[in-house]
Amino acid sequence: MNGICIFEDSGYEGLLPLVYTRPVYRLRSGILNLEEKILHSYPGVNVSLFCRDYLKDVLEEENKYRQVTCKINNLDAEAEGYLFVNGRILEWEPVPLEGPEEVGISSASGGLVYGRLGRERCKELVAKDFVEGKALKKLEGVPKREVSPVLVRYFWDIVKHNREEIKRDWERLFKHRGINGRIYEHVSLLNPGNIFVGKGSRIKPGCVLDAEDGPIYIAEEVLVQPNTTIIGPVYIGKGAIVRPSSSLREGSNIGEYCRVGGEISNSILHSYSNKQHEGFLGDSYIGSWVNIGAGTTVSNLKNTYGNIRVQVADQTIDSGETFLGIAIGDHTKVGIDSSFSAGGIVGFCCNVIGRFPVPRFISSFSWCTERVQTYHLDNALEVARRTMSRREKTLSPVEEALFQKIHELTQEVRGMPPYI
């Protein structure tokens, strides 16, 4: 039987800074991440994951914690062959695991979407071939087929599909429906058949859960404090806390152990991030271990109602989107009363001090006040240790080495002037 290998390609670069700390297929849109969406179509199959070399130890550590068994940057020599699948796939028509050798090429970009290959051909491929764009050249003799999947290129590709992906993932996880947590008196459930509340979760008095236009998925051990309004489609991950009188509008996608408040609309927060106070966050993608200070507001619409332009590395790109907020990399901290323009990008491990005009592009390891300076690695590591200790977590040697590697990778970008 063939195994499956999910790979990164050079397209990861357009998704920085969100993927400095994770492979592209660990980004989430909807309830599941891209890896989980792909594997949903291939239950029980042996899995290998190809990633950038420096992320190998990170994935192996994560998989031990998650008790997941899969090979990282390696294939099972006993497998008859492999179906290689691009980890940037958001939507596609899954191809059979078994069958003759075949390569799927994107009709839009000409890039590799998948390859179903026999054992001998698999021996010729390593993870670096995919990351550096060399795999297709090695597969020149394999029959090719043109396909049209949705491949994410930039953070807004994920954000704009987020609402519908919550609905799609709800259908994938249909067996989890039901109210298993505690619903207090004076909670209003609209269309309760479209609501899931996990064990140990508590929904306090005065809350309204409106699932008439989309499902609401609340995982285990979540606390939703009084007078909160949740309008589906919404996902709230395990252990999250929603502060009193919050407004989680359509597309709110809250990761595990986050703490959120104020108004959130169509925004994704990865695990252990905080936005606990008043302020608006819309059409945005926030990494892990981010803290957003009280009163911070993100614009997601230009006064002209025109398309929003985004600086990605050294180029400015028309997103094609009318509604678009910001992307913030892992371990960044944002001070109170900060104000972000639409289409902003803040890098990995930045410190943004509010009440100054915040640039629309801030490179990783930046200390941003009325001017932008370098955030020294030793100081950044110390803050990360303190932050994680507050959640009874420890910065592991693998994670510390990851900080050091990202510091090296972003040295050239840190010399770029901020984009206002």
N, C-alpha and C positions, 0 to 999 in steps of 0.2 A: 504494500500500500504506500502511496505517496505521502510525504509530509508536507507541511506548509511553512514557508519562510516569508515573514513580513520584513521588508527592507526600507531603509532610508535612501533617497537619492539626493542629488545636488539641490533639489528644490527646498531643502530644509533652510537654506539661507534666507529666503523670503519670509520665513516665520520667526526669525530672530527678533527680539531677545527671548521670546517665550520658550524656545527650544535649546537654549544654552544648557539647560539642566536636564533635559529629557529628549528622547527621540520623538520625531513628529507624530508617531502613532500613539503616543501617550497623551496627546492633546485631546481635550474633551469637547464634544459638541452634542447637546442633548444630555441624556443620562449616562451614556457610555462613552468611552474614549474610542479613537479610530481603530485601535487594535482590537478592542472587544467587538466592535461592529463587524469587522472582517471575520473574526473567528466564530461569530454567531452562526455563520453559514456553514461552518466546518466543525461540528461538535466531535470531540473525542480524537481528533487528529494530533499527531506529534507536531510540535511547534518549535521553530527556530526563529530568532530575531536577529536581524542584521542592523547595526548602528555604527555611528562614528566611533573610532577606536577609544577615545577618552571617556565615552559613556558606558563602556563594557562593564567596568567594575560597579558603576552606579546601578545598572540593570540587574546584575547578579545579586547585589545587596537587597534591592527592592523585591526581587523574586523570592529570596529567602524569607523576607518578612511576610510576603503575601502567600507563602507556601505554594508557589507556582513552580512547576518543573518544565523548563524549556531551555534549549541551548542558545547561547549568546555568541554571535559571530562564528558559529560553527554549525555543521550539519551532521546528521546521523548517518554514518557510513553504511548502515544496514538498510536504510530506506531505499525503496525501488527508484525513487525520484522525488522531486519537489515541485510544488506550485509556489513560485515566487510572486508576491503581491506587493505592490507599491503602498507604503504606509501612509501616503497622503490621500488615499481614497476615502471620500466621504460617502458617496453613493455610486453604485455600479450594479451591473448584472453579474452576479457571481458565476464563475466558470467551473466546470466539473474538475474535481481533484484528479481524476484518472482520465487518460486519453492520450492521443499522440502528441508529440512535442509541438509546441506552438508558442508564439510570442504575440502579446497584445500591445498595440501601439496607439497612443492617444491621437485622435483625429485632430485635436486642437493644437497640441504642442509637439507631436512627434516623439514624445518621451515614452519610456517603458512603463507600461501599466501592470503587466503580469507576464510570467513565463512558465509554462509547464514543461519541465525538462527531465530527461532520464538521468540515471545515476552517473554515467560517465561524463555527461555534459556538466553536471553539478560540481564535479571535482575540479573543474576549471575556474570556478567562480569563488570569490571571497567578498566580504562586506565592502572593502574599499572600492571594488569595481563598480558597485552601485552608487556609493557616495560620490565618487569622482566621475561618474558618467561614462565609464568604460565598458559596462556590461553589454550594452547593445552591440558594440563592435565585436565582442567575443561570441555573439549569438547571430552573426550575419547569415549563417547557413540554415537557420531554423525558420520554418514557414511563419509568415506574419499575418496578423488580422487587425484591422482598424476598429477601435472601440471608442466609446464616448462617455467615460465616467466623469463624475465631479471630483476633481483633484484640487485640494486646497493649496493655494500659493502664498496667500497673505492672511493676516489675522482676521481681516474683514470677511474673507470667504467663509470662515467658520462662524463668525457672529451672525451673518445674514441668514444662515441656514438653521440657527440655533433653535428658534421656536418650533419649526417643523420637525427638527431632529428629536426634540423632547417627545413630540407626538409619535414619531416613528419608533423610538426606543420604548415608549409605553406599550406599543403593540408587541414589540419583541419580548417584553417582560410581563405579558398579560397575566401570568400565573400568580403574580405578586399582589394582585388587587385585594382591597379589603381594609377595614379599620381595625388595626391590631393594637394601637396605642390608646391613650386616655383622651377623650374629648370632654372637656368640662361643660357644665351648664352654660347656656347663653352663647354658645358657639353656633354660627350659621354655616351649614354645609349645603352649597348649591350644586346639584347633580352629584350626589355622594357616590354613585356608581363609577364616577370618573376620578375618584380620590383614593389614594393609598396612604395609610399612616402606619409606619413600622412599629414593632414592639419597643416598649420603653419610651416612646415619644409622647409628649404632652402638648395639647393645644388649649391655651388658657382662655378664660371668659372674654367675651367681646370680640373674638376673632371672626373674620368672615373668610371662608374658603370657597371661592367661586370657580367651579370647574365646568361651567356651561359652554365655554368656547375652547377648552383645552384641559388636559389632565393635570392633576397635582400629585406629585410623587414625593412623599416625605419619608425618608429612610428611618432607621432605628435610632433611638435615644436623642431625638431632636426636641428642643424646647422652643415653642412659639409663644412668646409672651403676650399679655393682654392687648386687645384693641388693634391687632394687626390685620391687614387686608392682604390676601394672596389671590391673585387672578391668574388662572392657568392659561397656557401651559407653563408649569414651574417644576423645578427639581430642587430638593433640599437634601444634602448628603448627611450621612451618619454623624451624630454628635454635634451638629450645628446648633447655634442659638440665634433666634430672631428676636431682636429687642422690641419693647412695647411700642405700639402705634406705628409700626413700620408699614411700608407699602411695597410689596413685591409684585410688580406688574408682569405682564406676559413676557415669557422668555427668561425670567430670573433663574439662574443656574448656579446654585450655591454648593460649593465643595464640602468635603468632610471636615468637620470641626471648625468651620468658619463661624464668625460672629458678625452679624449684619444688622443694620438699622437704616432709618431714613427711607429714601425712595430709590428703588433699583428697577431697571427695565431692560430686558433682553441683554443681560450681561452675564459672563461666565467668570466665576471665581474658583481657582483651584484651592486645594486643601490648606487649612490653617491660616487663611487670610482674614483680615478684619476690616470691616467698614461699619462701625457700630453706631454712628451718630447721624444727625441730620445732614442733608446734602444729597445731590442727585448723581447717580451713576447710570449711564445709558449706553447701549450698543458698544460695550467694551469687553476686553479680555484681560483678566488679572491673574497673574501667576500665584505661586504658593508663598506663604510667609510674608505677604505684603500687609502693611498697616496704612490705612487711609484715615487721616485725622478729621476731627469734627469740623463740619461746615464745608468740607471740600465738595466742589461741584464740577462736573464734567459736561462740557457742551457737546451735543451730538448733532447739531444742525446749524448751518451757516445762516446768517441774516438774509443772504441773497437766495437761499434755498438751492444753491448750486452744488455740484459734485465736490466732495471733500478730497483734498490732496494730502498725501502722506509721504514723509521722508523715510525711505527705507535705505539704510546705510548712506551711500553717497549719491542717491538719485531720488527725485521727487516723482511720485506716481499718482495719477488720477485714479482713485479707488472706484469710481463709477457709482458711489453710494451717496445718497442724500443724507441719510442718518448714519453717523459713525462717531463713536467716542474715541477711547484711547486703548493702548496696550501697555501693560506694566509688567516688567520682568520680575522674577522671584527675588525675595528678600529686600525689596525696595520699601522705603518708609516715606510717607507723605505727611507734611505738617498741616496744622489746622488752617482752615479758610483758604486753602489752595484753589486755584481756578485754572482748569485745563481747557484749551481750545480743542475743537473737533479735529480728529485725525492725529492726535499726539502719540508719540512712542517714548516710553521711559525704559531705560535699559535695566540690566541685572544689577542688583545691589547698589541702588542709588539712595541718596538722602535729599529729599526735596523739601526745602523750607518755604512755607507758604507766604502769602501776602506780598509776593512779587510777581510780575508777569512771568509765568512758567513757559519756557521754550517748548515748542512742539516736538522737538527731538532732543533727548538727553541721552548721551552715550553711557554705557555701563561703567560702574564704579565712579560716578560723579557725585559731587557735593554741590547742590544747586541752591544758591540764595539769589542776591541781586546779580551775582556773577557765578560762573561754573568753575569749580576746582576739582582736582582729583580726590577721590575718597580712598584713602590709603588702605591697602589690603589688611594689615594687622587690625586696624580699627573696625573695618567691615566684619572681619571674623569675630571679633569680640562682641559686637552688637548681635550677630547671628547666634552666638552661644547664649547670650542673655535672653534673646527672644524665644529661642527653643526651650530653654530651661523653664520659662514661665508656663509652658505646656507640658512640662515633665518629659521633654525630649532632649537628646544629646546630639551635638554635631559630631558625626562619626569621622574617623580618619579618611574614609572614602569621600565623604562630603567636603571635608576640609581640602583634600587634594583637588576636588572639583572646583572650589573657589579659586584655588591657585591657577588651575588650568584656564578658567574663564578669564582671569586677570591677564594672563598671557595672550589669549586669543583676542582680547578687546583693546590691546595696547594701542594699535594703530587707529582704531575708531575713536579712542578717547582724545585724539588730537584734532578731531573735527570740530568746527565751531557749531554751537547750538543753532537750530533752525527755529526762528521766531514765527 
